[in-house]
């Protein structure tokens, strides 16, 4: 469907696209964006990949929003690229946190918008300048961690892993402790050298360090150190593992981290064995999980913004 004439030829008396068969597939660009009703839509293929994503435009173009029968919702599927999915996930987190803050605080709600200035400092940011593809929602006790990656070649990452070992293994017996923000920053720099992100995934270490520094009320972060882990790279369903931190027992690292993360972040450092039979490259590596403070104000962090003159 490439023109309004194509659309008109397929409309019924109610102004809706005619469904000629049990299964109908409509293919088109902007002509299908809005203003056309398609009954019983349960499948969406969305590939629009602009340089800058705008939330209202994405919602209109994807055609997945709007009222539909609950029986249809159960079987509704949305197909897109990993990059676009991550943008839409950030959109959902952004909206959810705003709604949560509004419902919890009412008229006294506060959401902080910040961006990184040229000198690397975090400064207030106008909500009108936000780019959806560059957002990170910071909320109380939210987890932030790299996902969708493979470890680099053994010869390349072993020196980095050994340096991290020297900084973190002294905490192995106690399993908890404190590290200065400068030491934490150093560890994240080293970790970033060991990970190779797959297409559609990213781990911007400078932004991660900036978010940790912003969330910390003091010049340190709590740490939880666990070793000898054997988590698989992919789950049984074939998707990337996103929960290397266990949360099922009272003594699990995630529960401990959340107990520590009150006014400053707690960071879980998990030393994975990285075995080939688990999908890794056959060398140990460190997998960090940041747990934000329970007392922090909801914050929208933009590592890039729309530039205005």
C-alpha positions, 0 to 999 in steps of 0.5 A: 500500500503506497498511496491513498488510492491503494487504501481507498480501494481496500476500504469497506462501507465503515471506512475500515480495511476489508479483511478478505481472508482469515489471515490478512497482511497489510504492508505499507509505510506512512500510509498505514501510520494513522487514520486507518482502522484495521479490525482484529490486528494481532501482529505488528512488524515495525522497522522504522529506524530514525536517527532520533526517536520521538515518543509520540511518533513511535507510538503512532507509527507502530500501530500497536497501541489502542483498545482491542479485545482482551482475547486478541491481546493474549495472542498479540505479537510485536516484531522489531529489531533489538535496537528499536526494542531497547528504545521502546523498553526505555520509553516504557520505563520512562512512562512507568516511572513518571506514573509511579512518581505521580501516583506516589507523591501526587502534586508534590511529585518530583522527577529530575532531568539531567544530562552530561555536560562537555566537562563530564559533569551532570547538569539539569536538562530540559525534558524537551531536549530528551532523545528516547534512544539515549535515555536511562531511567534511574529509580529507587532500587533499580538494577543496571547491568550490561546484557547482550554481550560476549567476552573478548578473547582470553589473551586480551582480557586476562590481564584486565581480569587479574587487575580486577581480581586484585581489587575485589578478591580481598572482599571474597571472604566477607562478601561485602564492603565499601570502595571509593568511587575512584576505585569503582570507576577504575573497575568499570573501565577494566570491565568494559575492556572485557565485554564485546556487545552484540548488535542492538546492545550497548554499555557506555561505561562513562555514562554508567560511572556518571550515574553511579557518581550522581546516585552516591551521596558520599564518595563511596559505594557498597559492594557485594562480591561473589565468585565461582559463578557458572551462569549461562550466556543464554537462557533455555528459551534462547534469549540473553541472560539478564539476571546473573544475581540471585534473588530467591533466598534471604542471603542472596546477593540482590537482597543484600545489595538492596539492604545496603543501598539506602543513600548510596548505590550497592554494586554486585560484582560476580566473577563468572567462570565463563565456560565455553559449554555455557556459551562464553569464550572460555575465560573468567570475567566479572559481571557487575550489577548496580543497585540504585539507592532506595532514597534517590529521587526518580531521575531521567538521565540523557547521555545525549540531547537534542541540540538547539541553537 
